[in-house]
Every structure is written in structure tokens, then in C-alpha cells.
């Protein structure tokens, strides 16, 4: 009985849902779809602590010390609660203007290189004239303090125009 319940649960959860009559759509921005190393794991986004704002970062930086992090953040409190152990992890931080079609940013770490993936949507006929965004800072946590190199990729997500 237990095996049947587990099999039913795996069958129900093993495939992404799709509209009836259609095959599930794979994520075009996954590490596998982008051809990244099989060891590439997604990194979690890290929000700045409440009340803190990011200082613009040139390019992509890996912050590994409390001093690095303090220089990158502007906070009202001299020691904001970070919820981050920089002895065992680090932050990958980037500041850039997003294109009007960019809808997100993901990061993957393969153990040597962090690849930042810009999620783009296809333009729609009724879109306003494109203008870049003001600079946006994004941060992702790694599970190591080991130095990383950086790469950049882009992918297009399915778009439904109205």
C-alpha cells in the first residue's frame, strides 16, 4: 500500500503541469537547456536586509568578507542582521541596466564558474518603445568562499501577447 502511495505521488509531482492535451513545456532557461555543466546548480537570490540599499557594483563581484558586504550595502544600522555566514558562503553581486525585454536574472554555479542568465521575453506588437531600466543590483548566495569566474548567457522565455 505504501509503495502505491509513493508511486502515485511521484507520478503526480514528476511532471510540470500543462494545459490539457499539451505536452509539458521544459524550462528554456534551466542549466540543462542552456547546455551548462552537469554540475551547475541554481543559486538562491539574496535580498538586502530591510532598510538597506545596494551601492552600485562594477561588473560582477564575489563578496567574501563582512568588509566587502559593508562596502556594498548602505544600511541605517551599523550592523544589520544579514542572515548570512560569510565564513561558509559568499555573495555574487552585479549591477546593470536591464533591457526592456528582460524579466529576470538567474545564477548557476558549476563549482568553478558562476553563469548569470538574463531571462528575456519576446517583444509584443503593442509594447511601448524600448528603454533600459535604471541600474538594478542583484545578489545570489553561493555555498562556498572559493573564488569563482563569471560568465553571462541569455535565454528567451515563452511569451503570450495580448
VMD Tcl script that builds the backbone (N, CA, C; Angstrom):
set m [mol new atoms 486]
animate dup $m
set s [atomselect $m all]
$s set {name element resname resid chain x y z} {
  {N N UNK 1 A 0.823 -1.190 0.000}
  {CA C UNK 1 A 0.000 0.000 0.000}
  {C C UNK 1 A 0.875 1.264 0.000}
  {N N UNK 2 A 1.903 1.248 0.853}
  {CA C UNK 2 A 2.795 2.399 0.949}
  {C C UNK 2 A 3.487 2.641 -0.393}
  {N N UNK 3 A 3.929 1.578 -1.067}
  {CA C UNK 3 A 4.603 1.708 -2.364}
  {C C UNK 3 A 3.675 2.313 -3.403}
  {N N UNK 4 A 2.392 1.950 -3.369}
  {CA C UNK 4 A 1.421 2.506 -4.319}
  {C C UNK 4 A 1.251 4.004 -4.078}
  {N N UNK 5 A 1.164 4.408 -2.810}
  {CA C UNK 5 A 1.015 5.837 -2.483}
  {C C UNK 5 A 2.235 6.625 -2.967}
  {N N UNK 6 A 3.442 6.075 -2.743}
  {CA C UNK 6 A 4.662 6.756 -3.184}
  {C C UNK 6 A 4.678 6.844 -4.704}
  {N N UNK 7 A 4.308 5.767 -5.397}
  {CA C UNK 7 A 4.289 5.775 -6.863}
  {C C UNK 7 A 3.301 6.798 -7.389}
  {N N UNK 8 A 2.135 6.898 -6.771}
  {CA C UNK 8 A 1.147 7.894 -7.195}
  {C C UNK 8 A 1.651 9.311 -6.953}
  {N N UNK 9 A 2.294 9.524 -5.822}
  {CA C UNK 9 A 2.839 10.851 -5.518}
  {C C UNK 9 A 3.921 11.234 -6.514}
  {N N UNK 10 A 4.822 10.310 -6.828}
  {CA C UNK 10 A 5.880 10.590 -7.801}
  {C C UNK 10 A 5.273 10.864 -9.168}
  {N N UNK 11 A 4.292 10.082 -9.560}
  {CA C UNK 11 A 3.659 10.286 -10.862}
  {C C UNK 11 A 2.968 11.636 -10.932}
  {N N UNK 12 A 2.348 12.053 -9.840}
  {CA C UNK 12 A 1.625 13.328 -9.832}
  {C C UNK 12 A 2.570 14.520 -9.800}
  {N N UNK 13 A 3.706 14.371 -9.141}
  {CA C UNK 13 A 4.613 15.508 -8.967}
  {C C UNK 13 A 5.786 15.491 -9.947}
  {N N UNK 14 A 5.940 14.445 -10.700}
  {CA C UNK 14 A 7.128 14.306 -11.531}
  {C C UNK 14 A 7.130 15.116 -12.796}
  {N N UNK 15 A 6.013 15.676 -13.226}
  {CA C UNK 15 A 5.946 16.402 -14.482}
  {C C UNK 15 A 5.317 17.764 -14.268}
  {N N UNK 16 A 5.840 18.811 -14.931}
  {CA C UNK 16 A 5.191 20.106 -14.817}
  {C C UNK 16 A 3.804 20.044 -15.441}
  {N N UNK 17 A 2.903 20.832 -14.891}
  {CA C UNK 17 A 1.549 20.828 -15.436}
  {C C UNK 17 A 1.523 21.599 -16.739}
  {N N UNK 18 A 0.604 21.215 -17.619}
  {CA C UNK 18 A 0.441 21.873 -18.911}
  {C C UNK 18 A -1.040 21.880 -19.232}
  {N N UNK 19 A -1.466 22.778 -20.100}
  {CA C UNK 19 A -2.864 22.770 -20.482}
  {C C UNK 19 A -3.260 21.402 -21.024}
  {N N UNK 20 A -4.496 21.031 -20.780}
  {CA C UNK 20 A -4.970 19.713 -21.200}
  {C C UNK 20 A -4.716 19.494 -22.688}
  {N N UNK 21 A -4.190 18.324 -23.002}
  {CA C UNK 21 A -3.925 17.979 -24.394}
  {C C UNK 21 A -2.573 18.434 -24.906}
  {N N UNK 22 A -1.790 19.113 -24.069}
  {CA C UNK 22 A -0.467 19.583 -24.499}
  {C C UNK 22 A 0.609 18.939 -23.655}
  {N N UNK 23 A 1.768 18.760 -24.240}
  {CA C UNK 23 A 2.905 18.197 -23.518}
  {C C UNK 23 A 3.471 19.251 -22.566}
  {N N UNK 24 A 4.035 18.818 -21.432}
  {CA C UNK 24 A 4.665 19.782 -20.526}
  {C C UNK 24 A 5.781 20.537 -21.241}
  {N N UNK 25 A 5.942 21.813 -20.901}
  {CA C UNK 25 A 6.972 22.643 -21.502}
  {C C UNK 25 A 8.175 22.656 -20.569}
  {N N UNK 26 A 9.337 22.292 -21.090}
  {CA C UNK 26 A 10.558 22.331 -20.291}
  {C C UNK 26 A 10.982 23.787 -20.107}
  {N N UNK 27 A 11.692 24.057 -19.039}
  {CA C UNK 27 A 12.176 25.406 -18.755}
  {C C UNK 27 A 13.318 25.738 -19.716}
  {N N UNK 28 A 13.129 26.691 -20.642}
  {CA C UNK 28 A 14.184 27.009 -21.605}
  {C C UNK 28 A 15.378 27.711 -20.969}
  {N N UNK 29 A 15.250 28.092 -19.704}
  {CA C UNK 29 A 16.338 28.796 -19.024}
  {C C UNK 29 A 16.973 27.949 -17.928}
  {N N UNK 30 A 16.738 26.645 -17.963}
  {CA C UNK 30 A 17.370 25.759 -16.988}
  {C C UNK 30 A 18.829 25.530 -17.378}
  {N N UNK 31 A 19.614 25.059 -16.424}
  {CA C UNK 31 A 21.023 24.771 -16.706}
  {C C UNK 31 A 21.142 23.734 -17.820}
  {N N UNK 32 A 20.279 22.737 -17.803}
  {CA C UNK 32 A 20.296 21.698 -18.827}
  {C C UNK 32 A 19.984 22.276 -20.205}
  {N N UNK 33 A 18.923 23.082 -20.298}
  {CA C UNK 33 A 18.524 23.664 -21.586}
  {C C UNK 33 A 19.595 24.607 -22.134}
  {N N UNK 34 A 20.337 25.260 -21.257}
  {CA C UNK 34 A 21.381 26.196 -21.686}
  {C C UNK 34 A 22.705 25.500 -21.978}
  {N N UNK 35 A 22.766 24.198 -21.737}
  {CA C UNK 35 A 23.993 23.456 -22.010}
  {C C UNK 35 A 25.111 23.740 -21.022}
  {N N UNK 36 A 24.749 24.146 -19.803}
  {CA C UNK 36 A 25.769 24.385 -18.786}
  {C C UNK 36 A 26.273 23.045 -18.262}
  {N N UNK 37 A 27.356 23.079 -17.529}
  {CA C UNK 37 A 27.934 21.856 -16.971}
  {C C UNK 37 A 26.886 21.114 -16.153}
  {N N UNK 38 A 26.985 19.785 -16.155}
  {CA C UNK 38 A 26.006 18.985 -15.410}
  {C C UNK 38 A 26.081 19.244 -13.918}
  {N N UNK 39 A 27.169 19.834 -13.462}
  {CA C UNK 39 A 27.309 20.153 -12.042}
  {C C UNK 39 A 26.707 21.508 -11.689}
  {N N UNK 40 A 26.223 22.258 -12.664}
  {CA C UNK 40 A 25.699 23.611 -12.408}
  {C C UNK 40 A 24.420 23.549 -11.574}
  {N N UNK 41 A 24.440 24.235 -10.457}
  {CA C UNK 41 A 23.297 24.298 -9.544}
  {C C UNK 41 A 22.790 25.733 -9.474}
  {N N UNK 42 A 21.470 25.915 -9.387}
  {CA C UNK 42 A 20.950 27.278 -9.272}
  {C C UNK 42 A 21.331 27.896 -7.933}
  {N N UNK 43 A 21.635 29.177 -7.970}
  {CA C UNK 43 A 21.934 29.914 -6.741}
  {C C UNK 43 A 20.680 30.667 -6.307}
  {N N UNK 44 A 20.499 30.765 -5.001}
  {CA C UNK 44 A 19.337 31.476 -4.454}
  {C C UNK 44 A 19.600 32.979 -4.471}
  {N N UNK 45 A 18.561 33.735 -4.822}
  {CA C UNK 45 A 18.655 35.199 -4.756}
  {C C UNK 45 A 18.738 35.602 -3.282}
  {N N UNK 46 A 19.483 36.664 -3.006}
  {CA C UNK 46 A 19.639 37.140 -1.638}
  {C C UNK 46 A 19.177 38.593 -1.568}
  {N N UNK 47 A 18.074 38.852 -0.869}
  {CA C UNK 47 A 17.611 40.234 -0.749}
  {C C UNK 47 A 18.424 40.985 0.299}
  {N N UNK 48 A 18.622 42.258 0.053}
  {CA C UNK 48 A 19.299 43.095 1.047}
  {C C UNK 48 A 18.437 43.153 2.304}
  {N N UNK 49 A 19.060 43.281 3.485}
  {CA C UNK 49 A 18.271 43.390 4.716}
  {C C UNK 49 A 17.325 44.595 4.659}
  {N N UNK 50 A 16.250 44.526 5.417}
  {CA C UNK 50 A 15.252 45.606 5.453}
  {C C UNK 50 A 15.924 46.942 5.747}
  {N N UNK 51 A 15.595 47.940 4.947}
  {CA C UNK 51 A 16.133 49.284 5.133}
  {C C UNK 51 A 17.474 49.514 4.456}
  {N N UNK 52 A 18.111 48.467 3.988}
  {CA C UNK 52 A 19.421 48.594 3.339}
  {C C UNK 52 A 19.252 48.716 1.825}
  {N N UNK 53 A 20.168 49.417 1.205}
  {CA C UNK 53 A 20.174 49.532 -0.253}
  {C C UNK 53 A 21.577 49.190 -0.756}
  {N N UNK 54 A 21.626 48.678 -1.976}
  {CA C UNK 54 A 22.894 48.311 -2.589}
  {C C UNK 54 A 23.602 49.537 -3.139}
  {N N UNK 55 A 24.907 49.572 -3.004}
  {CA C UNK 55 A 25.738 50.524 -3.709}
  {C C UNK 55 A 26.029 49.896 -5.076}
  {N N UNK 56 A 26.050 50.671 -6.151}
  {CA C UNK 56 A 26.335 50.074 -7.463}
  {C C UNK 56 A 27.676 49.325 -7.462}
  {N N UNK 57 A 27.689 48.188 -8.126}
  {CA C UNK 57 A 28.871 47.337 -8.230}
  {C C UNK 57 A 29.320 47.361 -9.686}
  {N N UNK 58 A 30.614 47.513 -9.918}
  {CA C UNK 58 A 31.141 47.455 -11.286}
  {C C UNK 58 A 31.253 45.997 -11.712}
  {N N UNK 59 A 30.551 45.630 -12.785}
  {CA C UNK 59 A 30.616 44.259 -13.295}
  {C C UNK 59 A 29.970 43.284 -12.337}
  {N N UNK 60 A 30.644 42.152 -12.145}
  {CA C UNK 60 A 30.184 41.111 -11.225}
  {C C UNK 60 A 31.258 40.938 -10.172}
  {N N UNK 61 A 30.835 40.899 -8.913}
  {CA C UNK 61 A 31.803 40.738 -7.820}
  {C C UNK 61 A 31.363 39.614 -6.903}
  {N N UNK 62 A 32.329 38.954 -6.311}
  {CA C UNK 62 A 32.063 37.950 -5.295}
  {C C UNK 62 A 32.469 38.549 -3.957}
  {N N UNK 63 A 31.500 38.708 -3.066}
  {CA C UNK 63 A 31.757 39.281 -1.746}
  {C C UNK 63 A 31.981 38.142 -0.768}
  {N N UNK 64 A 33.149 38.140 -0.125}
  {CA C UNK 64 A 33.501 37.016 0.740}
  {C C UNK 64 A 33.788 37.417 2.182}
  {N N UNK 65 A 33.814 38.718 2.461}
  {CA C UNK 65 A 34.117 39.162 3.828}
  {C C UNK 65 A 33.055 40.151 4.294}
  {N N UNK 66 A 32.911 40.290 5.612}
  {CA C UNK 66 A 31.985 41.295 6.128}
  {C C UNK 66 A 32.332 42.707 5.630}
  {N N UNK 67 A 33.632 43.006 5.475}
  {CA C UNK 67 A 34.040 44.327 4.978}
  {C C UNK 67 A 33.555 44.534 3.541}
  {N N UNK 68 A 33.667 43.483 2.692}
  {CA C UNK 68 A 33.148 43.566 1.314}
  {C C UNK 68 A 31.662 43.890 1.333}
  {N N UNK 69 A 30.938 43.175 2.185}
  {CA C UNK 69 A 29.487 43.339 2.240}
  {C C UNK 69 A 29.109 44.712 2.774}
  {N N UNK 70 A 29.799 45.192 3.799}
  {CA C UNK 70 A 29.515 46.517 4.343}
  {C C UNK 70 A 29.772 47.604 3.308}
  {N N UNK 71 A 30.801 47.441 2.484}
  {CA C UNK 71 A 31.099 48.429 1.443}
  {C C UNK 71 A 30.047 48.417 0.344}
  {N N UNK 72 A 29.411 47.276 0.123}
  {CA C UNK 72 A 28.426 47.154 -0.954}
  {C C UNK 72 A 27.018 47.559 -0.523}
  {N N UNK 73 A 26.765 47.600 0.787}
  {CA C UNK 73 A 25.437 47.941 1.296}
  {C C UNK 73 A 25.457 49.266 2.042}
  {N N UNK 74 A 24.376 49.991 1.933}
  {CA C UNK 74 A 24.177 51.198 2.732}
  {C C UNK 74 A 22.984 50.908 3.644}
  {N N UNK 75 A 23.253 50.860 4.951}
  {CA C UNK 75 A 22.210 50.487 5.912}
  {C C UNK 75 A 22.092 51.532 7.012}
  {N N UNK 76 A 20.867 51.737 7.535}
  {CA C UNK 76 A 20.693 52.696 8.629}
  {C C UNK 76 A 21.337 52.205 9.923}
  {N N UNK 77 A 21.406 50.892 10.103}
  {CA C UNK 77 A 22.006 50.308 11.295}
  {C C UNK 77 A 23.454 49.941 10.986}
  {N N UNK 78 A 24.386 50.192 11.903}
  {CA C UNK 78 A 25.788 49.864 11.624}
  {C C UNK 78 A 26.018 48.360 11.444}
  {N N UNK 79 A 25.202 47.527 12.066}
  {CA C UNK 79 A 25.341 46.080 11.915}
  {C C UNK 79 A 23.973 45.464 11.659}
  {N N UNK 80 A 23.507 45.522 10.403}
  {CA C UNK 80 A 22.187 44.969 10.093}
  {C C UNK 80 A 22.199 43.441 10.197}
  {N N UNK 81 A 21.054 42.841 10.515}
  {CA C UNK 81 A 21.003 41.374 10.536}
  {C C UNK 81 A 21.094 40.838 9.110}
  {N N UNK 82 A 22.165 40.147 8.809}
  {CA C UNK 82 A 22.404 39.696 7.439}
  {C C UNK 82 A 21.826 38.314 7.159}
  {N N UNK 83 A 21.795 37.447 8.176}
  {CA C UNK 83 A 21.322 36.092 7.953}
  {C C UNK 83 A 22.212 35.340 6.977}
  {N N UNK 84 A 23.494 35.645 6.980}
  {CA C UNK 84 A 24.427 35.067 6.026}
  {C C UNK 84 A 25.747 34.799 6.730}
  {N N UNK 85 A 26.261 33.586 6.619}
  {CA C UNK 85 A 27.531 33.202 7.224}
  {C C UNK 85 A 28.625 33.296 6.166}
  {N N UNK 86 A 29.363 34.395 6.170}
  {CA C UNK 86 A 30.403 34.594 5.157}
  {C C UNK 86 A 31.645 33.726 5.389}
  {N N UNK 87 A 31.678 32.972 6.486}
  {CA C UNK 87 A 32.771 32.023 6.679}
  {C C UNK 87 A 32.527 30.762 5.834}
  {N N UNK 88 A 31.257 30.516 5.496}
  {CA C UNK 88 A 30.917 29.300 4.746}
  {C C UNK 88 A 30.296 29.585 3.384}
  {N N UNK 89 A 29.983 30.837 3.113}
  {CA C UNK 89 A 29.337 31.170 1.842}
  {C C UNK 89 A 29.802 32.546 1.382}
  {N N UNK 90 A 29.369 32.920 0.203}
  {CA C UNK 90 A 29.692 34.246 -0.319}
  {C C UNK 90 A 28.509 34.748 -1.125}
  {N N UNK 91 A 28.586 35.991 -1.533}
  {CA C UNK 91 A 27.556 36.593 -2.374}
  {C C UNK 91 A 28.146 36.952 -3.724}
  {N N UNK 92 A 27.410 36.649 -4.772}
  {CA C UNK 92 A 27.755 37.109 -6.112}
  {C C UNK 92 A 26.812 38.266 -6.396}
  {N N UNK 93 A 27.380 39.436 -6.675}
  {CA C UNK 93 A 26.593 40.657 -6.826}
  {C C UNK 93 A 26.906 41.306 -8.168}
  {N N UNK 94 A 25.864 41.808 -8.824}
  {CA C UNK 94 A 26.029 42.519 -10.083}
  {C C UNK 94 A 25.054 43.684 -10.133}
  {N N UNK 95 A 25.478 44.779 -10.758}
  {CA C UNK 95 A 24.606 45.922 -11.002}
  {C C UNK 95 A 24.631 46.188 -12.497}
  {N N UNK 96 A 23.434 46.255 -13.092}
  {CA C UNK 96 A 23.353 46.530 -14.533}
  {C C UNK 96 A 21.977 47.080 -14.877}
  {N N UNK 97 A 21.931 47.810 -15.982}
  {CA C UNK 97 A 20.638 48.252 -16.521}
  {C C UNK 97 A 20.059 47.080 -17.302}
  {N N UNK 98 A 18.810 46.788 -17.084}
  {CA C UNK 98 A 18.153 45.698 -17.797}
  {C C UNK 98 A 17.540 46.222 -19.077}
  {N N UNK 99 A 17.537 45.379 -20.093}
  {CA C UNK 99 A 16.842 45.752 -21.324}
  {C C UNK 99 A 15.351 45.736 -21.033}
  {N N UNK 100 A 14.537 46.399 -21.846}
  {CA C UNK 100 A 13.092 46.407 -21.602}
  {C C UNK 100 A 12.470 45.011 -21.686}
  {N N UNK 101 A 13.112 44.100 -22.386}
  {CA C UNK 101 A 12.569 42.754 -22.532}
  {C C UNK 101 A 13.053 41.803 -21.439}
  {N N UNK 102 A 13.982 42.253 -20.595}
  {CA C UNK 102 A 14.485 41.372 -19.540}
  {C C UNK 102 A 13.466 41.277 -18.420}
  {N N UNK 103 A 13.158 40.038 -18.019}
  {CA C UNK 103 A 12.161 39.842 -16.968}
  {C C UNK 103 A 12.747 39.189 -15.724}
  {N N UNK 104 A 14.014 38.888 -15.743}
  {CA C UNK 104 A 14.618 38.276 -14.569}
  {C C UNK 104 A 16.077 37.951 -14.780}
  {N N UNK 105 A 16.697 37.482 -13.707}
  {CA C UNK 105 A 18.099 37.105 -13.734}
  {C C UNK 105 A 18.255 35.868 -12.860}
  {N N UNK 106 A 18.923 34.863 -13.368}
  {CA C UNK 106 A 19.221 33.649 -12.611}
  {C C UNK 106 A 20.719 33.478 -12.571}
  {N N UNK 107 A 21.180 32.691 -11.596}
  {CA C UNK 107 A 22.606 32.386 -11.492}
  {C C UNK 107 A 22.772 30.890 -11.259}
  {N N UNK 108 A 23.774 30.312 -11.929}
  {CA C UNK 108 A 24.111 28.896 -11.782}
  {C C UNK 108 A 25.593 28.789 -11.451}
  {N N UNK 109 A 25.934 27.898 -10.526}
  {CA C UNK 109 A 27.320 27.687 -10.102}
  {C C UNK 109 A 27.705 26.242 -10.405}
  {N N UNK 110 A 28.752 26.055 -11.214}
  {CA C UNK 110 A 29.184 24.694 -11.547}
  {C C UNK 110 A 30.400 24.249 -10.731}
  {N N UNK 111 A 30.779 25.044 -9.731}
  {CA C UNK 111 A 31.930 24.693 -8.900}
  {C C UNK 111 A 33.177 25.472 -9.247}
  {N N UNK 112 A 33.218 26.040 -10.461}
  {CA C UNK 112 A 34.347 26.879 -10.885}
  {C C UNK 112 A 33.865 28.225 -11.387}
  {N N UNK 113 A 32.698 28.202 -12.032}
  {CA C UNK 113 A 32.193 29.395 -12.715}
  {C C UNK 113 A 30.732 29.645 -12.338}
  {N N UNK 114 A 30.412 30.914 -12.119}
  {CA C UNK 114 A 29.027 31.320 -11.920}
  {C C UNK 114 A 28.549 31.931 -13.238}
  {N N UNK 115 A 27.462 31.388 -13.772}
  {CA C UNK 115 A 26.892 31.898 -15.013}
  {C C UNK 115 A 25.621 32.664 -14.681}
  {N N UNK 116 A 25.592 33.940 -15.051}
  {CA C UNK 116 A 24.402 34.768 -14.888}
  {C C UNK 116 A 23.574 34.656 -16.157}
  {N N UNK 117 A 22.303 34.322 -16.007}
  {CA C UNK 117 A 21.412 34.107 -17.144}
  {C C UNK 117 A 20.320 35.172 -17.126}
  {N N UNK 118 A 20.298 35.978 -18.187}
  {CA C UNK 118 A 19.278 37.011 -18.331}
  {C C UNK 118 A 18.058 36.403 -19.010}
  {N N UNK 119 A 16.920 36.469 -18.346}
  {CA C UNK 119 A 15.679 35.943 -18.898}
  {C C UNK 119 A 15.028 37.043 -19.719}
  {N N UNK 120 A 14.846 36.782 -20.998}
  {CA C UNK 120 A 14.262 37.760 -21.916}
  {C C UNK 120 A 12.907 37.248 -22.402}
  {N N UNK 121 A 12.001 38.148 -22.654}
  {CA C UNK 121 A 10.738 37.769 -23.285}
  {C C UNK 121 A 10.754 38.302 -24.706}
  {N N UNK 122 A 9.999 37.642 -25.575}
  {CA C UNK 122 A 9.884 38.122 -26.950}
  {C C UNK 122 A 9.019 39.381 -26.945}
  {N N UNK 123 A 9.313 40.360 -27.799}
  {CA C UNK 123 A 8.508 41.580 -27.818}
  {C C UNK 123 A 7.117 41.315 -28.392}
  {N N UNK 124 A 6.161 42.110 -27.951}
  {CA C UNK 124 A 4.792 42.053 -28.454}
  {C C UNK 124 A 4.525 43.307 -29.289}
  {N N UNK 125 A 3.584 43.231 -30.195}
  {CA C UNK 125 A 3.288 44.335 -31.116}
  {C C UNK 125 A 2.911 45.617 -30.381}
  {N N UNK 126 A 2.212 45.507 -29.261}
  {CA C UNK 126 A 1.736 46.693 -28.547}
  {C C UNK 126 A 2.720 47.207 -27.498}
  {N N UNK 127 A 3.934 46.672 -27.469}
  {CA C UNK 127 A 4.921 47.120 -26.485}
  {C C UNK 127 A 5.277 48.586 -26.703}
  {N N UNK 128 A 5.505 49.347 -25.614}
  {CA C UNK 128 A 5.984 50.716 -25.780}
  {C C UNK 128 A 7.408 50.710 -26.320}
  {N N UNK 129 A 7.858 51.860 -26.729}
  {CA C UNK 129 A 9.222 51.975 -27.251}
  {C C UNK 129 A 10.219 51.540 -26.173}
  {N N UNK 130 A 11.193 50.701 -26.526}
  {CA C UNK 130 A 12.109 50.168 -25.511}
  {C C UNK 130 A 13.011 51.234 -24.911}
  {N N UNK 131 A 13.168 51.139 -23.600}
  {CA C UNK 131 A 14.091 51.996 -22.855}
  {C C UNK 131 A 14.705 51.140 -21.755}
  {N N UNK 132 A 16.005 51.234 -21.549}
  {CA C UNK 132 A 16.606 50.426 -20.479}
  {C C UNK 132 A 16.133 50.893 -19.109}
  {N N UNK 133 A 16.237 50.013 -18.140}
  {CA C UNK 133 A 15.849 50.341 -16.768}
  {C C UNK 133 A 16.980 51.109 -16.090}
  {N N UNK 134 A 16.676 51.751 -14.976}
  {CA C UNK 134 A 17.779 52.255 -14.144}
  {C C UNK 134 A 18.600 51.048 -13.669}
  {N N UNK 135 A 19.822 51.258 -13.220}
  {CA C UNK 135 A 20.634 50.124 -12.764}
  {C C UNK 135 A 19.932 49.325 -11.661}
  {N N UNK 136 A 19.985 48.015 -11.782}
  {CA C UNK 136 A 19.392 47.093 -10.809}
  {C C UNK 136 A 20.512 46.229 -10.258}
  {N N UNK 137 A 20.586 46.116 -8.932}
  {CA C UNK 137 A 21.578 45.256 -8.299}
  {C C UNK 137 A 20.916 43.954 -7.896}
  {N N UNK 138 A 21.551 42.855 -8.259}
  {CA C UNK 138 A 21.068 41.519 -7.911}
  {C C UNK 138 A 22.171 40.798 -7.153}
  {N N UNK 139 A 21.765 39.992 -6.164}
  {CA C UNK 139 A 22.732 39.230 -5.367}
  {C C UNK 139 A 22.263 37.790 -5.237}
  {N N UNK 140 A 23.225 36.865 -5.247}
  {CA C UNK 140 A 22.952 35.439 -5.145}
  {C C UNK 140 A 23.933 34.826 -4.152}
  {N N UNK 141 A 23.466 33.866 -3.363}
  {CA C UNK 141 A 24.336 33.207 -2.385}
  {C C UNK 141 A 24.980 31.965 -2.989}
  {N N UNK 142 A 26.264 31.787 -2.685}
  {CA C UNK 142 A 26.967 30.560 -3.038}
  {C C UNK 142 A 27.168 29.773 -1.753}
  {N N UNK 143 A 27.521 28.519 -1.884}
  {CA C UNK 143 A 27.746 27.690 -0.699}
  {C C UNK 143 A 29.236 27.528 -0.411}
  {N N UNK 144 A 30.020 28.457 -0.901}
  {CA C UNK 144 A 31.465 28.379 -0.701}
  {C C UNK 144 A 32.065 29.781 -0.746}
  {N N UNK 145 A 33.270 29.893 -0.239}
  {CA C UNK 145 A 34.013 31.149 -0.374}
  {C C UNK 145 A 35.105 31.009 -1.424}
  {N N UNK 146 A 35.196 29.842 -2.073}
  {CA C UNK 146 A 36.208 29.625 -3.105}
  {C C UNK 146 A 35.991 30.597 -4.259}
  {N N UNK 147 A 37.053 31.141 -4.819}
  {CA C UNK 147 A 36.903 32.105 -5.913}
  {C C UNK 147 A 36.189 31.494 -7.121}
  {N N UNK 148 A 35.429 32.312 -7.802}
  {CA C UNK 148 A 34.695 31.898 -8.995}
  {C C UNK 148 A 35.017 32.843 -10.140}
  {N N UNK 149 A 34.949 32.319 -11.363}
  {CA C UNK 149 A 34.963 33.165 -12.550}
  {C C UNK 149 A 33.502 33.373 -12.935}
  {N N UNK 150 A 33.256 34.280 -13.881}
  {CA C UNK 150 A 31.875 34.625 -14.215}
  {C C UNK 150 A 31.653 34.566 -15.719}
  {N N UNK 151 A 30.469 34.149 -16.081}
  {CA C UNK 151 A 30.052 34.112 -17.478}
  {C C UNK 151 A 28.636 34.656 -17.554}
  {N N UNK 152 A 28.225 34.988 -18.761}
  {CA C UNK 152 A 26.902 35.569 -18.975}
  {C C UNK 152 A 26.214 34.856 -20.121}
  {N N UNK 153 A 24.934 34.604 -19.963}
  {CA C UNK 153 A 24.110 33.979 -21.008}
  {C C UNK 153 A 22.762 34.686 -21.018}
  {N N UNK 154 A 22.019 34.466 -22.063}
  {CA C UNK 154 A 20.641 34.969 -22.158}
  {C C UNK 154 A 19.764 33.856 -22.709}
  {N N UNK 155 A 18.511 33.878 -22.351}
  {CA C UNK 155 A 17.564 32.916 -22.896}
  {C C UNK 155 A 16.213 33.616 -23.045}
  {N N UNK 156 A 15.407 33.086 -23.938}
  {CA C UNK 156 A 14.088 33.668 -24.197}
  {C C UNK 156 A 13.023 32.756 -23.616}
  {N N UNK 157 A 12.149 33.336 -22.812}
  {CA C UNK 157 A 11.062 32.570 -22.207}
  {C C UNK 157 A 9.826 32.708 -23.097}
  {N N UNK 158 A 8.944 31.706 -23.087}
  {CA C UNK 158 A 7.723 31.812 -23.890}
  {C C UNK 158 A 6.916 33.043 -23.495}
  {N N UNK 159 A 6.374 33.729 -24.483}
  {CA C UNK 159 A 5.626 34.968 -24.261}
  {C C UNK 159 A 4.244 34.846 -24.872}
  {N N UNK 160 A 3.254 35.320 -24.129}
  {CA C UNK 160 A 1.895 35.371 -24.645}
  {C C UNK 160 A 1.506 36.839 -24.800}
  {N N UNK 161 A 1.346 37.290 -26.038}
  {CA C UNK 161 A 0.966 38.683 -26.284}
  {C C UNK 161 A -0.565 38.796 -26.239}
  {N N UNK 162 A -1.044 39.923 -25.758}
  {CA C UNK 162 A -2.493 40.153 -25.693}
  {C C UNK 162 A -2.888 41.304 -26.563}
}
mol reanalyze $m
mol bondsrecalc $m
mol representation Tube
mol addrep $m
